[in-house]
Amino acid sequence: MKRLKKCLCYLTGAVILSFSALAMTAEAALQVGEQAPNFTLRGAIDGKPMTFSLQQALQEGPVVLYFFPAAFTRGCTIEANEFANAADDFKRLGATVIGVTAGNIDQVGEFSKQECRDKFAVAADPDAKVAAEYQTLMELKGATVSGRTSFVIAPDGKILLSYTDNDPSSHIQKALDAVKRYTQPHL
């Protein structure tokens, strides 16, 4: 019984800490209608090095920018897999998808190959500078990393969606819906 109580206390504490981190991130992220900060980051697609420029990508159409804490963690792998599964839908709507992490940036190349399945690029955010500009930083195991926040950015640089949630699966549909509203306003 003591063991069960102790376990429940730890679990309750973990849940409270998770919600605290999420709330801190959710309140701080840039909001709909704000101008998205421009950035250029090094990253990879299908394991091959590349450079991603937000400004260049916006010339092609809307951009789905999602921040994730660290490559190869459970939630981030789920999210990358689901964005990969929906990549063709985003592409049909003229949107570019880019994942950005400030965590374990040395693994971005392998993550892009294995978990993003050559469907979209992921970029490394050394020192979490871009995450700070987008106000998505959070503490995770003593390190400052990107929180789980997704943005949809219109070609004019205005934020159409700002969504923070620890559930990695919810981001894909929210982003897809925002892109559809932008590209197909008559529906």
Contact map, one row per residue, 1 for C-alpha under 8 A:
1111100000000000000000000000000000000000000000000000000000000000000000000000000000000000000000000000000000000000000000000000000000000000000000000000000000000000000000000000000000000000000
1111110000000000000000000000000000000000000000000000000000000000000000000000000000000000000000000000000000000000000000000000000000000000000000000000000000000000000000000000000000000000000
1111111000000000000000000000000000000000000000000000000000000000000000000000000000000000000000000000000000000000000000000000000000000000000000000000000000000000000000000000000000000000000
1111111100000000000000000000000000000000000000000000000000000000000000000000000000000000000000000000000000000000000000000000000000000000000000000000000000000000000000000000000000000000000
1111111110000000000000000000000000000000000000000000000000000000000000000000000000000000000000000000000000000000000000000000000000000000000000000000000000000000000000000000000000000000000
0111111111000000000000000000000000000000000000000000000000000000000000000000000000000000000000000000000000000000000000000000000000000000000000000000000000000000000000000000000000000000000
0011111111100000000000000000000000000000000000000000000000000000000000000000000000000000000000000000000000000000000000000000000000000000000000000000000000000000000000000000000000000000000
0001111111110000000000000000000000000000000000000000000000000000000000000000000000000000000000000000000000000000000000000000000000000000000000000000000000000000000000000000000000000000000
0000111111111000000000000000000000000000000000000000000000000000000000000000000000000000000000000000000000000000000000000000000000000000000000000000000000000000000000000000000000000000000
0000011111111100000000000000000000000000000000000000000000000000000000000000000000000000000000000000000000000000000000000000000000000000000000000000000000000000000000000000000000000000000
0000001111111110000000000000000000000000000000000000000000000000000000000000000000000000000000000000000000000000000000000000000000000000000000000000000000000000000000000000000000000000000
0000000111111111000000000000000000000000000000000000000000000000000000000000000000000000000000000000000000000000000000000000000000000000000000000000000000000000000000000000000000000000000
0000000011111111100000000000000000000000000000000000000000000000000000000000000000000000000000000000000000000000000000000000000000000000000000000000000000000000000000000000000000000000000
0000000001111111110000000000000000000000000000000000000000000000000000000000000000000000000000000000000000000000000000000000000000000000000000000000000000000000000000000000000000000000000
0000000000111111111000000000000000000000000000000000000000000000000000000000000000000000000000000000000000000000000000000000000000000000000000000000000000000000000000000000000000000000000
0000000000011111111100000000000000000000000000000000000000000000000000000000000000000000000000000000000000000000000000000000000000000000000000000000000000000000000000000000000000000000000
0000000000001111111110000000000000000000000000000000000000000000000000000000000000000000000000000000000000000000000000000000000000000000000000000000000000000000000000000000000000000000000
0000000000000111111111000000000000000000000000000000000000000000000000000000000000000000000000000000000000000000000000000000000000000000000000000000000000000000000000000000000000000000000
0000000000000011111111100000000000000000000000000000000000000000000000000000000000000000000000000000000000000000000000000000000000000000000000000000000000000000000000000000000000000000000
0000000000000001111111110000000000000000000000000000000000000000000000000000000000000000000000000000000000000000000000000000000000000000000000000000000000000000000000000000000000000000000
0000000000000000111111111000000000000000000000000000000000000000000000000000000000000000000000000000000000000000000000000000000000000000011000000000000000000000000000000000000000000000000
0000000000000000011111111100000000000000000000000000000000000000000000000000000000000000000000000000000000000000000000000000000000000000000000000010000000000000000111000000000000000000000
0000000000000000001111111110000000000000000000000000000000000000000000000000000000000000000000000000000000000000000000000000000000000000000000000000000000000000000000000000000000000000000
0000000000000000000111111111000000000000000000000000000000000000000000000000000000000000000000000000000000000000000000000000000000000000010000000000000000000000000000000000000000000000000
0000000000000000000011111111100000000000000000000000000000000000000000000000000000000000000000000000000000000000000000000000000000000011110000000010000000000000000100000000000000000000000
0000000000000000000001111111100000000000000000000000000000000000000000000000000000000000000000000000000000000000000000000000000000000001000000000000100000000000001110000000000000000000000
0000000000000000000000111111100000000000000000000000000000000000000000000000000000000000000000000000000000000000000000000000000000000000000000000000000000000000000000000000000000000000000
0000000000000000000000011111110000000000000000000000000000000000000000000000000000000000000000000000000000000000000000000000000000000011000000000000000000000000000000000000000000000000000
0000000000000000000000001111111000000000000000000000000000000000000000000000000000000000000000000000000000000000000000000000000000000111000000000000100000000000010100000000000000000000000
0000000000000000000000000001111101010000000000000000000000000000000000000000000000000000000000000000000000000000000000000000000000000110000000000000000000000000010000000000000000000000000
0000000000000000000000000000111111000000000000000000000000000000000000000000000000000000000000000000000000000000000000000000000000000000000000000000000000000010110000000000000000000000000
0000000000000000000000000000011111000000000000000000000000000000000000000000000000000000000000000000000000000000000000000000000000000000000000000000000000000111110000000000000000000000000
0000000000000000000000000000001111100000000000000000000000000000000000000000000000000000000000000000000000000000000000000000000000000000000000000000000000000111000000000000000000000000000
0000000000000000000000000000011111110000000000000000000000000000000000000000000000000000000000000000000000000000000000000000000000000000000000000000000000000110000000000000000000000000000
0000000000000000000000000000000011111000000000000000000000000000000000000000000000000000000000000000000000000000000000000000000000000000000000000000000000001110000000000000000000000000000
0000000000000000000000000000010001111100000000000000000000000000000000000000000000000000000000000000000000000000000000000000000000000100000000000000000010001110000000000000000000000000000
0000000000000000000000000000000000111110000000000000000000000000000000000000000000000000000000000000000000000000000000000000000000001100000000000000000000001000000000000000000000000000000
0000000000000000000000000000000000011111000000000000111000000000000000000000000000000000000000000000000000000000000000000000000000000000000000000000000000000000000000000000000000000000000
0000000000000000000000000000000000001111100000000000111000000000000000000000000000000000000000000000000000000000000000000000000001000000000000000000000000000000000000000000000000000000000
0000000000000000000000000000000000000111110000000011110000000000000000000000000000000000000000000000000000000000000000000000000000000000000000000000000000000000000000000000000000000000000
0000000000000000000000000000000000000011111000000011100000000000000000000000000000000000000000000000000000000000000000000011100000000000000000000000000000000000000000000000000000000000000
0000000000000000000000000000000000000001111100001111000000000000000000000000000000000000000000000000000000000000000000000011000000000000000000000000000000000000000000000000000000000000000
0000000000000000000000000000000000000000111110001111000000000000000000000000000000000000000000000000000000011000000000001111000000000000000000000000000000000000000000000000000000000000000
0000000000000000000000000000000000000000011111111110000000000000000000000000000000000000000000000000000000011001000000001110000000000000000000000000000000000000000000000000000000000000000
0000000000000000000000000000000000000000001111111100000000000000000000000000000000000000000000000000000000001001100001111100000000000000000000000000000000000000000000000000000000000000000
0000000000000000000000000000000000000000000111110000000000000000000000000000000000000000000000000000000000001101110111101000000000000000000000000000000000000000000000000000000000000000000
0000000000000000000000000000000000000000000111111000000000000000000000000000000000000000000000000000000000011111100001000000000000000000000000000000000000000000000000000000000000000000000
0000000000000000000000000000000000000000000111111100000000000000000000000000000000000000000000000000000000001000000000000000000000000000000000000000000000000000000000000000000000000000000
0000000000000000000000000000000000000000011110111110000000000000000000000000000000000000000000000000000000001000000000000000000000000000000000000000000000000000000000000000000000000000000
0000000000000000000000000000000000000000011110011111000000000000000000000000000000000000000000000000000000000000000000000000000000000000000000000000000000000000000000000000000000000000000
0000000000000000000000000000000000000001111100001111100000000000000000000000000000000000000000000000000000000000000000000000000000000000000000000000000000000000000000000000000000000000000
0000000000000000000000000000000000000001111000000111110010000000000000000000000000000000000000000000000000000000000000000010000000000000000000000000000000000000000000000000000000000000000
0000000000000000000000000000000000000111100000000011111110000000000000000000000000000000000000000000000000000000000000000000000000000000000000000000000000000000000000000000000000000000000
0000000000000000000000000000000000000111000000000001111111000010000000000000000000000000000000000000000000000000000000000000000000000000000000000000000000000000000000000000000000000000000
0000000000000000000000000000000000000110000000000000111111100000000000000000000000000000000000000000000000000000000000000000000000000000000000000000000000000000000000000000000000000000000
0000000000000000000000000000000000000000000000000000111111110000000000000000000000000000000000000000000000000000000000000000000000000000000000000000000000000000000000000000000000000000000
0000000000000000000000000000000000000000000000000001111111111110000000000000000000000000000000010000000000000000000000000000000000000000000000000000000000000000000000000000000000000000000
0000000000000000000000000000000000000000000000000000011111111110000000000000000000000000000000000000000000000000000000000000000000000000000000000000000011111000000000000000000000000000000
0000000000000000000000000000000000000000000000000000001111111000000000000000000000000000000000000000000000000000000000000000000000000000000000000000000000100000000000000000000000000000000
0000000000000000000000000000000000000000000000000000000111111100000000000000000000000000000001110000000000000000000000000000000000000000000000000000000000100000000000000000000000000000000
0000000000000000000000000000000000000000000000000000000011111110000000000000000000000000000001110000000000000000000000000000000000000000000000000000000001100000000000000000000000000000000
0000000000000000000000000000000000000000000000000000000011011111000000000000000000000000000001110000000000000000000000000000000000000000000000000000000111100000000000000000000000100000000
0000000000000000000000000000000000000000000000000000010011001111100000000000000000000000000000111100000000000000000000000000000000000000000000000000001111100000000000000000000000000000000
0000000000000000000000000000000000000000000000000000000000000111110000000000000000000000000000111100000000000000000000000000000000000000000000000000011110000000000000000000001000000000000
0000000000000000000000000000000000000000000000000000000000000011111000000000000000000000000000001111000000000000000000000000000000000000000000000000011110000000000000000000000000000000000
0000000000000000000000000000000000000000000000000000000000000001111100000000000000000000000000001111000000000000000000000000000000000000000000000001111000000000000000000000000000000000000
0000000000000000000000000000000000000000000000000000000000000000111110000000000000000000000000000011100000000000000000000000000000100001000000000111110000000000000000000000000000000000000
0000000000000000000000000000000000000000000000000000000000000000011111100001000000000000000000000011110000000000000000000000000000000000000000000111100000000000000000000000000000000000000
0000000000000000000000000000000000000000000000000000000000000000001111100001000000000000000000000000111000000000000000000000000000000000000000001111000000000000000000000000000000000000000
0000000000000000000000000000000000000000000000000000000000000000000111111001000000000000000000000000111110000000000000000000000000000000000000001100000000000000000000000000000000000000000
0000000000000000000000000000000000000000000000000000000000000000000111111001100000000000000000000000101110110010000000000000000000000000000000000000000000000000000000000000000000000000000
0000000000000000000000000000000000000000000000000000000000000000000001111101100000000000000000000000000000000010000000000000000000000000000000000000000000000000000000000000000000000000000
0000000000000000000000000000000000000000000000000000000000000000000001111111100000000000000000000000000000000000000000000000000000000000000000000000000000000000000000000000000000000000000
0000000000000000000000000000000000000000000000000000000000000000000000011111110000000000000000000000000000000000000000000000000000000000000000000000000000000000000000000000000000000000000
0000000000000000000000000000000000000000000000000000000000000000000000001111111000000000000000000000000000000000000000000000000000000000000000000000000000000000000000110000000000000000000
0000000000000000000000000000000000000000000000000000000000000000000111111111111100000000000000000000000000000000000000000000000000000000000000000000000000000000000000010000000000000000000
0000000000000000000000000000000000000000000000000000000000000000000000111111111110000000000000000000000000000000001000000000000000000000000000000000000000000000000000000000000000000000000
0000000000000000000000000000000000000000000000000000000000000000000000000111111111000000000000000000000000000000000000000000000000000000000000000000000000000000000000011000000000000000000
0000000000000000000000000000000000000000000000000000000000000000000000000011111111100000000000000000000000000000000000000000000000000000000000000000000000000000000000011011000000000000000
0000000000000000000000000000000000000000000000000000000000000000000000000001111111110000000000000000000000000000001100000000000000000000000000000000000000000000000000000000000000000000000
0000000000000000000000000000000000000000000000000000000000000000000000000000111111111000000000000000000000000000001110000000000000000000000000000000000000000000000000000000000000000000000
0000000000000000000000000000000000000000000000000000000000000000000000000000011111111100000000000000000000000000000000000000000000000000000000000000000000000000000000001001000000000000000
0000000000000000000000000000000000000000000000000000000000000000000000000000001111111110000000000000000000000000000100000000000000000000000000000000000000000000000000000001000000000000000
0000000000000000000000000000000000000000000000000000000000000000000000000000000111111110000000000000000000000000001111110000000000000000000000000000000000000000000000000000000000000000000
0000000000000000000000000000000000000000000000000000000000000000000000000000000011111111000000000000000000000000000000000000000000000000000000000000000000000000000000000000000000000000000
0000000000000000000000000000000000000000000000000000000000000000000000000000000001111111110000000000000000000000000000000000000000000000000000000000000000000000000000000001000000000000000
0000000000000000000000000000000000000000000000000000000000000000000000000000000000111111111000001000000000000000000000110000000000000000000000000000000000000000000000000000000000000000000
0000000000000000000000000000000000000000000000000000000000000000000000000000000000001111111100000000000000000000000000000000000000000000000000000000000000000000000000000000000000000000000
0000000000000000000000000000000000000000000000000000000000000000000000000000000000000111111110000000000000000000000000000000000000000000000000000000000000000000000000000000000100000000000
0000000000000000000000000000000000000000000000000000000000000000000000000000000000000111111111111000000000000000000000000000000000000000000000000000000000000000000000000000000100100000000
0000000000000000000000000000000000000000000000000000000000000000000000000000000000000011111111110000000000000000000000000000000000000000000000000000000000000000000000000000000000000000000
0000000000000000000000000000000000000000000000000000000000000000000000000000000000000001111111100000000000000000000000000000000000000000000000000000000000000000000000000000000000000000000
0000000000000000000000000000000000000000000000000000000000000000000000000000000000000000111111100000000000000000000000000000000000000000000000000000000000000000000000000000000000110010000
0000000000000000000000000000000000000000000000000000000000011100000000000000000000000000011111110000000000000000000000000000000000000000000000000000000000000000000000000000000000000000000
0000000000000000000000000000000000000000000000000000000000011111000000000000000000000000011111111000000000000000000000000000000000000000000000000000000000000000000000000000000000100000000
0000000000000000000000000000000000000000000000000000000010011111000000000000000000000000011001111100000000000000000000010000000000000000000000000000000000000000000000000000000000000000000
0000000000000000000000000000000000000000000000000000000000000011110000000000000000000010010000111110000000000000000000011000000000000000000000000000000000000000000000000000000000000000000
0000000000000000000000000000000000000000000000000000000000000011110000000000000000000000000000011111000000000000000000011110000000000000000000000000000000000000000000000000000000000000000
0000000000000000000000000000000000000000000000000000000000000000111100000000000000000000000000001111100000000000000000011110000000000000000000000000000000000000000000000000000000000000000
0000000000000000000000000000000000000000000000000000000000000000111100000000000000000000000000000111110000000000000000000111100000000000000000000100000000000000000000000000000000000000000
0000000000000000000000000000000000000000000000000000000000000000001111100000000000000000000000000011111110000000000000000111100100000000000000001100000000000000000000000000000000000000000
0000000000000000000000000000000000000000000000000000000000000000000111000000000000000000000000000001111110000000000000000001111100100000000000011100000000000000000000000000000000000000000
0000000000000000000000000000000000000000000000000000000000000000000011100000000000000000000000000000111110000000000000000001100000000000000000011100000000000000000000000000000000000000000
0000000000000000000000000000000000000000000000000000000000000000000001100000000000000000000000000000111111110000000000000000000000000000000000000000000000000000000000000000000000000000000
0000000000000000000000000000000000000000000000000000000000000000000001100000000000000000000000000000111111110000000000000001110000000000000000000000000000000000000000000000000000000000000
0000000000000000000000000000000000000000000000000000000000000000000000000000000000000000000000000000000111111000000000000001000000000000000000000000000000000000000000000000000000000000000
0000000000000000000000000000000000000000000000000000000000000000000000100000000000000000000000000000000111111110000000000000000000000000000000000000000000000000000000000000000000000000000
0000000000000000000000000000000000000000001100100000000000000000000000100000000000000000000000000000000111111111000000000111000000000000000000000000000000000000000000000000000000000000000
0000000000000000000000000000000000000000001111111000000000000000000000000000000000000000000000000000000001111111100000000100000000000000000000000000000000000000000000000000000000000000000
0000000000000000000000000000000000000000000001100000000000000000000000000000000000000000000000000000000000111111110000000000000000000000000000000000000000000000000000000000000000000000000
0000000000000000000000000000000000000000000000100000000000000000000000110000000000000000000000000000000000111111111100000100000000000000000000000000000000000000000000000000000000000000000
0000000000000000000000000000000000000000000111100000000000000000000000000000000000000000000000000000000000011111111111011100000000000000000000000000000000000000000000000000000000000000000
0000000000000000000000000000000000000000000011100000000000000000000000000000000000000000000000000000000000001111111111000000000000000000000000000000000000000000000000000000000000000000000
0000000000000000000000000000000000000000000001000000000000000000000000000000000000000000000000000000000000000111111111000000000000000000000000000000000000000000000000000000000000000000000
0000000000000000000000000000000000000000000000000000000000000000000000000000100110010000000000000000000000000011111110000000000000000000000000000000000000000000000000000000000000000000000
0000000000000000000000000000000000000000000001000000000000000000000000000000000110110000000000000000000000000011111111111000000000000000000000000000000000000000000000000000000000000000000
0000000000000000000000000000000000000000000001000000000000000000000000000000000010010000000000000000000000000001111111110000000000000000000000000000000000000000000000000000000000000000000
0000000000000000000000000000000000000000000011100000000000000000000000000000000000010000000000000000000000000001110111111000000000000000000000000000000000000000000000000000000000000000000
0000000000000000000000000000000000000000000011000000000000000000000000000000000000010010000000000000000000000000000111111000000000000000000000000000000000000000000000000000000000000000000
0000000000000000000000000000000000000000000010000000000000000000000000000000000000010010000000011110000000000001000111111100000000000000000000000000000000000000000000000000000000000000000
0000000000000000000000000000000000000000001111000000000000000000000000000000000000000000000000001110000000000001000101111110000000000000000000000000000000000000000000000000000000000000000
0000000000000000000000000000000000000000001110000000000000000000000000000000000000000000000000000111100000011011000000011111000000000000000000000000000000000000000000000000000000000000000
0000000000000000000000000000000000000000111100000001000000000000000000000000000000000000000000000111100000010000000000001111100000000000000000000000000000000000000000000000000000000000000
0000000000000000000000000000000000000000111000000000000000000000000000000000000000000000000000000001111011010000000000000111110000000000000000000000000000000000000000000000000000000000000
0000000000000000000000000000000000000000100000000000000000000000000000000000000000000000000000000001111010000000000000000011111111100000000000000000000000000000000000000000000000000000000
0000000000000000000000000000000000000000000000000000000000000000000000000000000000000000000000000000010010000000000000000001111110000000000000000000000000000000000000000000000000000000000
0000000000000000000000000000000000000000000000000000000000000000000000000000000000000000000000000000010000000000000000000000111110000000000000000000000000000000000000000000000000000000000
0000000000000000000000000000000000000000000000000000000000000000000000000000000000000000000000000000110000000000000000000000111111110000100000011100000000000000000000000000000000000000000
0000000000000000000000000000000000000000000000000000000000000000000000000000000000000000000000000000000000000000000000000000111111111000000000000000000000000000000000000000000000000000000
0000000000000000000000000000000000000010000000000000000000000000000000000000000000000000000000000000000000000000000000000000100111111100000000000000000000000000000000000000000000000000000
0000000000000000000000000000000000000000000000000000000000000000001000000000000000000000000000000000010000000000000000000000100111111111100000001100000000000000000000000000000000000000000
0000000000000000000000000000000000000000000000000000000000000000000000000000000000000000000000000000000000000000000000000000000111111111100000000000000000000000000000000000000000000000000
0000000000000000000000000000000000001000000000000000000000000000000000000000000000000000000000000000000000000000000000000000000011111111000000000000000000000000000000000000000000000000000
0000000000000000000000000000110000011000000000000000000000000000000000000000000000000000000000000000000000000000000000000000000001111111000000000000000000000000000000000000000000000000000
0000000000000000000000001001110000000000000000000000000000000000000000000000000000000000000000000000000000000000000000000000000000111111100000000000000000000000000000000000000000000000000
0000000000000000000000001101100000000000000000000000000000000000001000000000000000000000000000000000000000000000000000000000000000111111110000000111100000000000000000000000000000000000000
0000000000000000000000001000000000000000000000000000000000000000000000000000000000000000000000000000000000000000000000000000000100110011111000011110000000000000000000000000000000000000000
0000000000000000000010011000000000000000000000000000000000000000000000000000000000000000000000000000000000000000000000000000000000000001111100011110000000000000000000000000000000000000000
0000000000000000000010000000000000000000000000000000000000000000000000000000000000000000000000000000000000000000000000000000000000000000111111111000000000000000000000000000000000000000000
0000000000000000000000000000000000000000000000000000000000000000000000000000000000000000000000000000000000000000000000000000000000000000011111111000000000000000000000000000000000000000000
0000000000000000000000000000000000000000000000000000000000000000000000000000000000000000000000000000000000000000000000000000000000000000001111100000000000000000000000000000000000000000000
0000000000000000000000000000000000000000000000000000000000000000000000000000000000000000000000000000000000000000000000000000000000000000001111110000000000000000000000000000000000000000000
0000000000000000000000000000000000000000000000000000000000000000000000000000000000000000000000000000000000000000000000000000000000000000001111111000000000000000000000000000000000000000000
0000000000000000000000000000000000000000000000000000000000000000000000000000000000000000000000000000011000000000000000000000000100000000111101111100000000000000000000000000000000000000000
0000000000000000000000000000000000000000000000000000000000000000000011000000000000000000000000000000111000000000000000000000000100100000111100111110000000000000000000000000000000000000000
0000000000000000000000000000000000000000000000000000000000000000001111000000000000000000000000000001111000000000000000000000000100100001110000011111000000000000000000000000000000000000000
0000000000000000000001001000000000000000000000000000000000000000001110000000000000000000000000000000000000000000000000000000000000000001110000001111100000000000000100000000000000000000000
0000000000000000000000000000000000000000000000000000000000000000011110000000000000000000000000000000000000000000000000000000000000000001000000000111110000000000000111010000000000000000000
0000000000000000000000000100100000000000000000000000000000000000011100000000000000000000000000000000000000000000000000000000000000000001000000000011111000000000011110000010000000000000000
0000000000000000000000000000000000000000000000000000000000000001111000000000000000000000000000000000000000000000000000000000000000000000000000000001111100000000111100000010001000000000000
0000000000000000000000000000000000000000000000000000000000000011110000000000000000000000000000000000000000000000000000000000000000000000000000000000111110000011111000000000001000000000000
0000000000000000000000000000000000000000000000000000000000000111100000000000000000000000000000000000000000000000000000000000000000000000000000000000011111000011110000000000001001100000000
0000000000000000000000000000000000010000000000000000000001000111100000000000000000000000000000000000000000000000000000000000000000000000000000000000001111111111100000000000000000000000000
0000000000000000000000000000000000000000000000000000000001001110000000000000000000000000000000000000000000000000000000000000000000000000000000000000000111111111000000000000000000000100000
0000000000000000000000000000000000000000000000000000000001111110000000000000000000000000000000000000000000000000000000000000000000000000000000000000000011111100000000000000000000000000000
0000000000000000000000000000000000000000000000000000000001000000000000000000000000000000000000000000000000000000000000000000000000000000000000000000000011111100000000000000000000000000000
0000000000000000000000000000000000111000000000000000000001000000000000000000000000000000000000000000000000000000000000000000000000000000000000000000000011111110000000000000000000000000000
0000000000000000000000000000000111110000000000000000000000000000000000000000000000000000000000000000000000000000000000000000000000000000000000000000000011111111000000000000000000000000000
0000000000000000000000000000001111110000000000000000000000000000000000000000000000000000000000000000000000000000000000000000000000000000000000000000001111001111110000000000000000000000000
0000000000000000000000000000000110000000000000000000000000000000000000000000000000000000000000000000000000000000000000000000000000000000000000000000001111000111110000000000000001000000000
0000000000000000000000000000001100000000000000000000000000000000000000000000000000000000000000000000000000000000000000000000000000000000000000000000011110000011111000000000001001000000000
0000000000000000000000000000111100000000000000000000000000000000000000000000000000000000000000000000000000000000000000000000000000000000000000000000111100000011111100000000000000000000000
0000000000000000000000000100000000000000000000000000000000000000000000000000000000000000000000000000000000000000000000000000000000000000000000000000111000000000111110000010010000000000000
0000000000000000000001001100100000000000000000000000000000000000000000000000000000000000000000000000000000000000000000000000000000000000000000000011110000000000011111000000000000000000000
0000000000000000000001000100000000000000000000000000000000000000000000000000000000000000000000000000000000000000000000000000000000000000000000000001100000000000001111110110000000000000000
0000000000000000000001000000000000000000000000000000000000000000000000000000000000000000000000000000000000000000000000000000000000000000000000000001000000000000000111110000000000000000000
0000000000000000000000000000000000000000000000000000000000000000000000000010000000000000000000000000000000000000000000000000000000000000000000000000000000000000000011111110000000000000000
0000000000000000000000000000000000000000000000000000000000000000000000000011011000000000000000000000000000000000000000000000000000000000000000000001000000000000000011111111000000000000000
0000000000000000000000000000000000000000000000000000000000000000000000000000011001000000000000000000000000000000000000000000000000000000000000000000000000000000000000111111100000000000000
0000000000000000000000000000000000000000000000000000000000000000000000000000000000000000000000000000000000000000000000000000000000000000000000000000000000000000000010111111110000000000000
0000000000000000000000000000000000000000000000000000000000000000000000000000001000000000000000000000000000000000000000000000000000000000000000000000110000000000001010111111111000000000000
0000000000000000000000000000000000000000000000000000000000000000000000000000001001100100000000000000000000000000000000000000000000000000000000000000000000000000000000011111111100000000000
0000000000000000000000000000000000000000000000000000000000000000000000000000000000000000000000000000000000000000000000000000000000000000000000000000000000000000000000001111111110000000000
0000000000000000000000000000000000000000000000000000000000000000000000000000000000000000000000000000000000000000000000000000000000000000000000000000000000000000001000000111111111000000000
0000000000000000000000000000000000000000000000000000000000000001000000000000000000000000000000000000000000000000000000000000000000000000000000000000011100000000100000000011111111100000000
0000000000000000000000000000000000000000000000000000000000000000000000000000000000000000110000000000000000000000000000000000000000000000000000000000000000000000000000000001111111110000000
0000000000000000000000000000000000000000000000000000000000000000000000000000000000000000000000000000000000000000000000000000000000000000000000000000000000000000000000000000111111111000000
0000000000000000000000000000000000000000000000000000000000000000000000000000000000000000000000000000000000000000000000000000000000000000000000000000000100000001100000000000011111111100000
0000000000000000000000000000000000000000000000000000000000000100000000000000000000000000010010100000000000000000000000000000000000000000000000000000000100000000000000000000001111111110000
0000000000000000000000000000000000000000000000000000000000000000000000000000000000000000000010000000000000000000000000000000000000000000000000000000000000000000000000000000000111111111100
0000000000000000000000000000000000000000000000000000000000000000000000000000000000000000000000000000000000000000000000000000000000000000000000000000000000000000000000000000000011111111101
0000000000000000000000000000000000000000000000000000000000000000000000000000000000000000000000000000000000000000000000000000000000000000000000000000000001000000000000000000000001111111100
0000000000000000000000000000000000000000000000000000000000000000000000000000000000000000000010000000000000000000000000000000000000000000000000000000000000000000000000000000000000111111100
0000000000000000000000000000000000000000000000000000000000000000000000000000000000000000000000000000000000000000000000000000000000000000000000000000000000000000000000000000000000011111111
0000000000000000000000000000000000000000000000000000000000000000000000000000000000000000000000000000000000000000000000000000000000000000000000000000000000000000000000000000000000011111111
0000000000000000000000000000000000000000000000000000000000000000000000000000000000000000000000000000000000000000000000000000000000000000000000000000000000000000000000000000000000000001111
0000000000000000000000000000000000000000000000000000000000000000000000000000000000000000000000000000000000000000000000000000000000000000000000000000000000000000000000000000000000001001111
